Amino acid sequence: SRRELLGIIKDYGYLCGCSICNFSKILSAHEFEIHAGGKSRHPNNHIYLENGKPIYSIIQELRTAPLSIVDEVIKDVAGSSVNEVTLQ
């Protein structure tokens, strides 16, 4: 059954916080969702930021954003869950 699983966005995946990985293993979105008990074909719709928005919402916003304001869009969509040091 699907459950809430903490993770940290890291490199090109998710640092998994399950009891087996304990934040030591980076997984793809699909693998991360499996560790949370999910089986979706679109895992980024079911992986949420701290502010409750799905990762997919950032992807959708970035598709139409001009390159000059990409960092602003990420901050607007992600809110306080973005580590601003990595965006600068």
N, CA, C and O atoms as CSV, one atom per row, in Angstrom:
chain,resi,resn,atom,element,x,y,z
A,1,SER,N,N,0.834,-1.189,0.000
A,1,SER,CA,C,0.000,0.000,0.000
A,1,SER,C,C,0.876,1.249,0.000
A,1,SER,O,O,1.981,1.248,0.544
A,2,ARG,N,N,0.377,2.294,-0.606
A,2,ARG,CA,C,1.116,3.550,-0.739
A,2,ARG,C,C,1.188,4.253,0.612
A,2,ARG,O,O,0.213,4.289,1.362
A,3,ARG,N,N,2.365,4.813,0.907
A,3,ARG,CA,C,2.544,5.547,2.157
A,3,ARG,C,C,3.428,6.760,1.898
A,3,ARG,O,O,4.093,6.856,0.867
A,4,GLU,N,N,3.421,7.679,2.849
A,4,GLU,CA,C,4.283,8.847,2.727
A,4,GLU,C,C,5.717,8.421,2.992
A,4,GLU,O,O,5.999,7.705,3.953
A,5,LEU,N,N,6.614,8.867,2.134
A,5,LEU,CA,C,8.027,8.530,2.257
A,5,LEU,C,C,8.836,9.805,2.064
A,5,LEU,O,O,8.686,10.488,1.050
A,6,LEU,N,N,9.681,10.126,3.014
A,6,LEU,CA,C,10.514,11.318,2.899
A,6,LEU,C,C,11.691,11.055,1.975
A,6,LEU,O,O,12.256,9.961,1.953
A,7,GLY,N,N,12.044,12.070,1.220
A,7,GLY,CA,C,13.190,11.998,0.327
A,7,GLY,C,C,13.742,13.386,0.091
A,7,GLY,O,O,13.099,14.388,0.404
A,8,ILE,N,N,14.931,13.434,-0.461
A,8,ILE,CA,C,15.582,14.708,-0.775
A,8,ILE,C,C,15.958,14.678,-2.249
A,8,ILE,O,O,16.579,13.722,-2.715
A,9,ILE,N,N,15.582,15.729,-2.986
A,9,ILE,CA,C,15.958,15.810,-4.387
A,9,ILE,C,C,17.471,15.959,-4.437
A,9,ILE,O,O,18.027,16.880,-3.838
A,10,LYS,N,N,18.135,15.063,-5.144
A,10,LYS,CA,C,19.599,15.041,-5.168
A,10,LYS,C,C,20.064,14.632,-6.549
A,10,LYS,O,O,19.595,13.635,-7.098
A,11,ASP,N,N,20.979,15.394,-7.110
A,11,ASP,CA,C,21.518,15.120,-8.437
A,11,ASP,C,C,20.362,14.897,-9.418
A,11,ASP,O,O,19.567,15.808,-9.648
A,12,TYR,N,N,20.262,13.707,-9.991
A,12,TYR,CA,C,19.205,13.438,-10.974
A,12,TYR,C,C,18.148,12.496,-10.419
A,12,TYR,O,O,17.491,11.793,-11.186
A,13,GLY,N,N,17.971,12.465,-9.103
A,13,GLY,CA,C,16.996,11.563,-8.512
A,13,GLY,C,C,16.579,12.006,-7.131
A,13,GLY,O,O,16.593,13.192,-6.803
A,14,TYR,N,N,16.208,11.025,-6.329
A,14,TYR,CA,C,15.695,11.265,-4.993
A,14,TYR,C,C,16.491,10.454,-3.990
A,14,TYR,O,O,16.613,9.237,-4.128
A,15,LEU,N,N,17.035,11.121,-2.977
A,15,LEU,CA,C,17.731,10.453,-1.892
A,15,LEU,C,C,16.635,9.864,-1.008
A,15,LEU,O,O,15.909,10.596,-0.336
A,16,CYS,N,N,16.522,8.550,-1.015
A,16,CYS,CA,C,15.399,7.846,-0.400
A,16,CYS,C,C,15.551,7.735,1.108
A,16,CYS,O,O,16.614,7.381,1.617
A,17,GLY,N,N,14.456,8.046,1.820
A,17,GLY,CA,C,14.462,7.991,3.270
A,17,GLY,C,C,13.772,6.775,3.850
A,17,GLY,O,O,13.393,6.785,5.021
A,18,CYS,N,N,13.597,5.719,3.053
A,18,CYS,CA,C,12.961,4.508,3.598
A,18,CYS,C,C,13.911,3.850,4.602
A,18,CYS,O,O,15.088,4.203,4.678
A,19,SER,N,N,13.392,2.898,5.364
A,19,SER,CA,C,14.201,2.264,6.413
A,19,SER,C,C,15.382,1.484,5.843
A,19,SER,O,O,16.380,1.300,6.540
A,20,ILE,N,N,15.299,1.028,4.617
A,20,ILE,CA,C,16.401,0.283,4.000
A,20,ILE,C,C,17.471,1.246,3.473
A,20,ILE,O,O,18.660,1.054,3.728
A,21,CYS,N,N,17.051,2.281,2.739
A,21,CYS,CA,C,18.005,3.224,2.139
A,21,CYS,C,C,18.560,4.223,3.154
A,21,CYS,O,O,19.747,4.547,3.119
A,22,ASN,N,N,17.705,4.712,4.057
A,22,ASN,CA,C,18.098,5.663,5.100
A,22,ASN,C,C,18.910,6.837,4.533
A,22,ASN,O,O,19.956,7.195,5.075
A,23,PHE,N,N,18.425,7.420,3.456
A,23,PHE,CA,C,19.033,8.584,2.804
A,23,PHE,C,C,20.449,8.319,2.291
A,23,PHE,O,O,21.256,9.244,2.195
A,24,SER,N,N,20.752,7.068,1.963
A,24,SER,CA,C,22.094,6.741,1.465
A,24,SER,C,C,22.082,6.337,-0.002
A,24,SER,O,O,23.141,6.097,-0.581
A,25,LYS,N,N,20.892,6.255,-0.621
A,25,LYS,CA,C,20.790,5.765,-1.995
A,25,LYS,C,C,19.917,6.710,-2.823
A,25,LYS,O,O,18.809,7.066,-2.423
A,26,ILE,N,N,20.443,7.109,-3.988
A,26,ILE,CA,C,19.678,7.967,-4.896
A,26,ILE,C,C,18.900,7.081,-5.860
A,26,ILE,O,O,19.466,6.209,-6.520
A,27,LEU,N,N,17.595,7.318,-5.931
A,27,LEU,CA,C,16.704,6.526,-6.777
A,27,LEU,C,C,16.066,7.394,-7.855
A,27,LEU,O,O,15.970,8.612,-7.710
A,28,SER,N,N,15.633,6.755,-8.935
A,28,SER,CA,C,14.832,7.447,-9.946
A,28,SER,C,C,13.448,7.696,-9.347
A,28,SER,O,O,13.113,7.137,-8.302
A,29,ALA,N,N,12.644,8.534,-10.007
A,29,ALA,CA,C,11.283,8.794,-9.528
A,29,ALA,C,C,10.493,7.488,-9.442
A,29,ALA,O,O,9.764,7.265,-8.476
A,30,HIS,N,N,10.635,6.638,-10.438
A,30,HIS,CA,C,9.918,5.361,-10.462
A,30,HIS,C,C,10.326,4.475,-9.282
A,30,HIS,O,O,9.468,3.913,-8.602
A,31,GLU,N,N,11.629,4.352,-9.042
A,31,GLU,CA,C,12.121,3.525,-7.925
A,31,GLU,C,C,11.674,4.109,-6.584
A,31,GLU,O,O,11.288,3.375,-5.674
A,32,PHE,N,N,11.731,5.439,-6.473
A,32,PHE,CA,C,11.329,6.106,-5.231
A,32,PHE,C,C,9.864,5.820,-4.925
A,32,PHE,O,O,9.502,5.544,-3.781
A,33,GLU,N,N,9.029,5.890,-5.949
A,33,GLU,CA,C,7.605,5.622,-5.747
A,33,GLU,C,C,7.378,4.162,-5.345
A,33,GLU,O,O,6.520,3.881,-4.508
A,34,ILE,N,N,8.130,3.241,-5.927
A,34,ILE,CA,C,8.012,1.825,-5.551
A,34,ILE,C,C,8.367,1.648,-4.067
A,34,ILE,O,O,7.700,0.900,-3.353
A,35,HIS,N,N,9.409,2.333,-3.611
A,35,HIS,CA,C,9.793,2.242,-2.194
A,35,HIS,C,C,8.683,2.776,-1.291
A,35,HIS,O,O,8.575,2.377,-0.131
A,36,ALA,N,N,7.847,3.693,-1.831
A,36,ALA,CA,C,6.718,4.248,-1.073
A,36,ALA,C,C,5.457,3.409,-1.244
A,36,ALA,O,O,4.408,3.741,-0.692
A,37,GLY,N,N,5.554,2.325,-2.006
A,37,GLY,CA,C,4.407,1.435,-2.193
A,37,GLY,C,C,3.506,1.799,-3.353
A,37,GLY,O,O,2.414,1.244,-3.474
A,38,GLY,N,N,3.931,2.721,-4.215
A,38,GLY,CA,C,3.120,3.141,-5.360
A,38,GLY,C,C,3.472,2.388,-6.626
A,38,GLY,O,O,4.521,1.751,-6.721
A,39,LYS,N,N,2.566,2.475,-7.607
A,39,LYS,CA,C,2.794,1.784,-8.873
A,39,LYS,C,C,2.340,2.619,-10.065
A,39,LYS,O,O,1.861,2.062,-11.053
A,40,SER,N,N,2.476,3.924,-9.997
A,40,SER,CA,C,2.005,4.810,-11.055
A,40,SER,C,C,2.952,4.817,-12.247
A,40,SER,O,O,4.160,4.624,-12.104
A,41,ARG,N,N,2.381,5.044,-13.423
A,41,ARG,CA,C,3.220,5.220,-14.615
A,41,ARG,C,C,3.756,6.647,-14.686
A,41,ARG,O,O,4.619,6.949,-15.510
A,42,HIS,N,N,3.247,7.522,-13.824
A,42,HIS,CA,C,3.666,8.922,-13.795
A,42,HIS,C,C,4.031,9.310,-12.360
A,42,HIS,O,O,3.294,10.053,-11.712
A,43,PRO,N,N,5.163,8.811,-11.864
A,43,PRO,CA,C,5.501,9.018,-10.454
A,43,PRO,C,C,5.671,10.471,-10.037
A,43,PRO,O,O,5.404,10.796,-8.880
A,44,ASN,N,N,6.104,11.360,-10.926
A,44,ASN,CA,C,6.300,12.753,-10.525
A,44,ASN,C,C,4.989,13.462,-10.206
A,44,ASN,O,O,5.002,14.551,-9.631
A,45,ASN,N,N,3.852,12.858,-10.573
A,45,ASN,CA,C,2.553,13.396,-10.167
A,45,ASN,C,C,2.266,13.053,-8.710
A,45,ASN,O,O,1.389,13.659,-8.094
A,46,HIS,N,N,2.986,12.103,-8.159
A,46,HIS,CA,C,2.722,11.619,-6.807
A,46,HIS,C,C,3.874,11.875,-5.851
A,46,HIS,O,O,3.853,11.401,-4.715
A,47,ILE,N,N,4.884,12.623,-6.299
A,47,ILE,CA,C,6.003,13.014,-5.441
A,47,ILE,C,C,5.834,14.512,-5.176
A,47,ILE,O,O,5.834,15.324,-6.101
A,48,TYR,N,N,5.690,14.859,-3.896
A,48,TYR,CA,C,5.336,16.221,-3.519
A,48,TYR,C,C,6.473,16.948,-2.817
A,48,TYR,O,O,7.281,16.345,-2.110
A,49,LEU,N,N,6.512,18.266,-3.031
A,49,LEU,CA,C,7.443,19.127,-2.314
A,49,LEU,C,C,6.889,19.386,-0.913
A,49,LEU,O,O,5.746,19.032,-0.623
A,50,GLU,N,N,7.685,19.995,-0.053
A,50,GLU,CA,C,7.242,20.308,1.302
A,50,GLU,C,C,5.982,21.174,1.310
A,50,GLU,O,O,5.181,21.087,2.242
A,51,ASN,N,N,5.797,22.008,0.284
A,51,ASN,CA,C,4.642,22.895,0.240
A,51,ASN,C,C,3.383,22.211,-0.289
A,51,ASN,O,O,2.348,22.860,-0.441
A,52,GLY,N,N,3.458,20.920,-0.569
A,52,GLY,CA,C,2.287,20.171,-1.007
A,52,GLY,C,C,2.079,20.107,-2.508
A,52,GLY,O,O,1.164,19.427,-2.972
A,53,LYS,N,N,2.911,20.803,-3.283
A,53,LYS,CA,C,2.778,20.785,-4.738
A,53,LYS,C,C,3.554,19.612,-5.316
A,53,LYS,O,O,4.651,19.302,-4.850
A,54,PRO,N,N,2.987,18.951,-6.337
A,54,PRO,CA,C,3.719,17.840,-6.959
A,54,PRO,C,C,4.906,18.343,-7.775
A,54,PRO,O,O,4.873,19.445,-8.320
A,55,ILE,N,N,5.958,17.522,-7.853
A,55,ILE,CA,C,7.137,17.837,-8.670
A,55,ILE,C,C,6.699,18.177,-10.096
A,55,ILE,O,O,7.279,19.050,-10.741
A,56,TYR,N,N,5.690,17.489,-10.570
A,56,TYR,CA,C,5.202,17.687,-11.939
A,56,TYR,C,C,4.794,19.139,-12.190
A,56,TYR,O,O,4.907,19.619,-13.318
A,57,SER,N,N,4.318,19.852,-11.150
A,57,SER,CA,C,3.910,21.245,-11.343
A,57,SER,C,C,5.090,22.119,-11.744
A,57,SER,O,O,4.928,23.059,-12.522
A,58,ILE,N,N,6.281,21.818,-11.217
A,58,ILE,CA,C,7.477,22.580,-11.612
A,58,ILE,C,C,7.793,22.315,-13.076
A,58,ILE,O,O,8.103,23.240,-13.826
A,59,ILE,N,N,7.715,21.056,-13.481
A,59,ILE,CA,C,7.989,20.686,-14.873
A,59,ILE,C,C,7.042,21.428,-15.805
A,59,ILE,O,O,7.474,21.962,-16.827
A,60,GLN,N,N,5.768,21.468,-15.469
A,60,GLN,CA,C,4.776,22.148,-16.316
A,60,GLN,C,C,5.060,23.645,-16.409
A,60,GLN,O,O,4.975,24.225,-17.492
A,61,GLU,N,N,5.393,24.268,-15.293
A,61,GLU,CA,C,5.691,25.704,-15.296
A,61,GLU,C,C,6.943,26.013,-16.117
A,61,GLU,O,O,6.993,27.019,-16.824
A,62,LEU,N,N,7.944,25.152,-16.023
A,62,LEU,CA,C,9.201,25.390,-16.730
A,62,LEU,C,C,9.071,25.210,-18.241
A,62,LEU,O,O,9.853,25.785,-18.999
A,63,ARG,N,N,8.112,24.433,-18.681
A,63,ARG,CA,C,7.941,24.189,-20.123
A,63,ARG,C,C,7.661,25.471,-20.894
A,63,ARG,O,O,8.037,25.593,-22.060
A,64,THR,N,N,7.002,26.428,-20.244
A,64,THR,CA,C,6.619,27.657,-20.943
A,64,THR,C,C,7.399,28.884,-20.480
A,64,THR,O,O,7.219,29.972,-21.026
A,65,ALA,N,N,8.255,28.720,-19.489
A,65,ALA,CA,C,8.978,29.868,-18.939
A,65,ALA,C,C,10.160,30.250,-19.817
A,65,ALA,O,O,10.899,29.379,-20.276
A,66,PRO,N,N,10.346,31.551,-20.057
A,66,PRO,CA,C,11.546,31.997,-20.764
A,66,PRO,C,C,12.781,31.661,-19.929
A,66,PRO,O,O,12.734,31.725,-18.701
A,67,LEU,N,N,13.869,31.308,-20.581
A,67,LEU,CA,C,15.095,30.913,-19.893
A,67,LEU,C,C,15.568,31.963,-18.892
A,67,LEU,O,O,16.146,31.626,-17.859
A,68,SER,N,N,15.326,33.219,-19.196
A,68,SER,CA,C,15.806,34.308,-18.336
A,68,SER,C,C,15.140,34.333,-16.956
A,68,SER,O,O,15.668,34.952,-16.033
A,69,ILE,N,N,13.980,33.664,-16.803
A,69,ILE,CA,C,13.292,33.700,-15.512
A,69,ILE,C,C,13.105,32.313,-14.892
A,69,ILE,O,O,12.291,32.149,-13.984
A,70,VAL,N,N,13.845,31.323,-15.370
A,70,VAL,CA,C,13.691,29.952,-14.866
A,70,VAL,C,C,13.884,29.887,-13.353
A,70,VAL,O,O,13.097,29.236,-12.666
A,71,ASP,N,N,14.907,30.542,-12.822
A,71,ASP,CA,C,15.132,30.483,-11.372
A,71,ASP,C,C,13.971,31.098,-10.601
A,71,ASP,O,O,13.625,30.613,-9.524
A,72,GLU,N,N,13.360,32.161,-11.134
A,72,GLU,CA,C,12.197,32.786,-10.488
A,72,GLU,C,C,11.011,31.830,-10.472
A,72,GLU,O,O,10.306,31.724,-9.469
A,73,VAL,N,N,10.793,31.137,-11.580
A,73,VAL,CA,C,9.680,30.188,-11.675
A,73,VAL,C,C,9.852,29.063,-10.652
A,73,VAL,O,O,8.901,28.683,-9.969
A,74,ILE,N,N,11.061,28.542,-10.556
A,74,ILE,CA,C,11.315,27.461,-9.594
A,74,ILE,C,C,11.034,27.945,-8.179
A,74,ILE,O,O,10.391,27.238,-7.402
A,75,LYS,N,N,11.504,29.130,-7.834
A,75,LYS,CA,C,11.266,29.659,-6.490
A,75,LYS,C,C,9.782,29.884,-6.237
A,75,LYS,O,O,9.297,29.607,-5.140
A,76,ASP,N,N,9.049,30.383,-7.239
A,76,ASP,CA,C,7.609,30.622,-7.078
A,76,ASP,C,C,6.849,29.316,-6.871
A,76,ASP,O,O,5.982,29.233,-6.001
A,77,VAL,N,N,7.165,28.311,-7.656
A,77,VAL,CA,C,6.441,27.042,-7.573
A,77,VAL,C,C,6.858,26.247,-6.342
A,77,VAL,O,O,6.013,25.686,-5.644
A,78,ALA,N,N,8.153,26.200,-6.079
A,78,ALA,CA,C,8.651,25.364,-4.980
A,78,ALA,C,C,8.558,26.049,-3.626
A,78,ALA,O,O,8.438,25.377,-2.601
A,79,GLY,N,N,8.610,27.348,-3.608
A,79,GLY,CA,C,8.536,28.065,-2.334
A,79,GLY,C,C,9.744,27.812,-1.460
A,79,GLY,O,O,10.880,27.775,-1.933
A,80,SER,N,N,9.479,27.639,-0.178
A,80,SER,CA,C,10.576,27.527,0.800
A,80,SER,C,C,11.327,26.206,0.730
A,80,SER,O,O,12.333,26.038,1.417
A,81,SER,N,N,10.860,25.265,-0.087
A,81,SER,CA,C,11.534,23.961,-0.131
A,81,SER,C,C,12.769,23.979,-1.031
A,81,SER,O,O,13.487,22.982,-1.109
A,82,VAL,N,N,13.025,25.098,-1.710
A,82,VAL,CA,C,14.191,25.178,-2.594
A,82,VAL,C,C,15.404,25.643,-1.801
A,82,VAL,O,O,15.322,26.598,-1.028
A,83,ASN,N,N,16.512,24.975,-1.993
A,83,ASN,CA,C,17.767,25.371,-1.373
A,83,ASN,C,C,18.346,26.471,-2.250
A,83,ASN,O,O,18.887,26.182,-3.317
A,84,GLU,N,N,18.245,27.720,-1.824
A,84,GLU,CA,C,18.635,28.845,-2.676
A,84,GLU,C,C,20.116,28.882,-2.984
A,84,GLU,O,O,20.515,29.481,-3.983
A,85,VAL,N,N,20.933,28.269,-2.169
A,85,VAL,CA,C,22.370,28.253,-2.436
A,85,VAL,C,C,22.650,27.539,-3.751
A,85,VAL,O,O,23.533,27.960,-4.497
A,86,THR,N,N,21.928,26.481,-4.050
A,86,THR,CA,C,22.178,25.728,-5.280
A,86,THR,C,C,21.617,26.433,-6.508
A,86,THR,O,O,21.997,26.088,-7.627
A,87,LEU,N,N,20.734,27.402,-6.341
A,87,LEU,CA,C,20.167,28.101,-7.490
A,87,LEU,C,C,21.005,29.290,-7.918
A,87,LEU,O,O,20.834,29.794,-9.028
A,88,GLN,N,N,21.895,29.742,-7.072
A,88,GLN,CA,C,22.646,30.957,-7.397
A,88,GLN,C,C,23.824,30.676,-8.279
A,88,GLN,O,O,24.557,31.596,-8.642
